[in-house]
Amino acid sequence: MITRDDLIREYRSRSATFPAFAVVYLMIVGTLGLTAYAIV
């Protein structure tokens, strides 16, 4: 179980490496987009 403090700690550690987070986010969105495009 993840507590709110763990989430805040994770968020702070990731906000320090924002470019890496942005890359992961874009990969997730891109995968969702490709999946939706393939289904349609």
Secondary structure per residue as TSV (DSSP state, phi and psi in degrees):
chain	resnum	aa	ss	phi	psi
A	1	M	-	360.0	130.6
A	2	I	-	-96.9	127.4
A	3	T	-	-90.1	168.1
A	4	R	H	-62.6	-35.6
A	5	D	H	-64.1	-38.6
A	6	D	H	-63.9	-41.4
A	7	L	H	-62.1	-44.2
A	8	I	H	-63.4	-41.4
A	9	R	H	-63.8	-43.9
A	10	E	H	-61.5	-44.1
A	11	Y	H	-61.9	-42.6
A	12	R	H	-66.2	-41.8
A	13	S	H	-67.6	-31.9
A	14	R	H	-80.4	-34.5
A	15	S	H	-63.0	-23.6
A	16	A	T	-70.1	-29.7
A	17	T	T	-114.6	65.2
A	18	F	H	-63.3	-43.1
A	19	P	H	-55.3	-41.0
A	20	A	H	-64.3	-41.6
A	21	F	H	-62.9	-41.5
A	22	A	H	-62.9	-40.2
A	23	V	H	-63.7	-46.0
A	24	V	H	-61.8	-42.8
A	25	Y	H	-61.8	-45.0
A	26	L	H	-64.7	-37.2
A	27	M	H	-63.3	-42.8
A	28	I	H	-64.0	-47.8
A	29	V	H	-63.3	-41.3
A	30	G	H	-62.5	-41.5
A	31	T	H	-63.9	-43.5
A	32	L	H	-61.5	-42.5
A	33	G	H	-62.9	-44.9
A	34	L	H	-64.8	-39.3
A	35	T	H	-63.7	-45.4
A	36	A	H	-62.0	-41.2
A	37	Y	H	-65.2	-38.3
A	38	A	H	-69.5	-38.5
A	39	I	H	-67.0	-44.0
A	40	V	-	-74.5	360.0
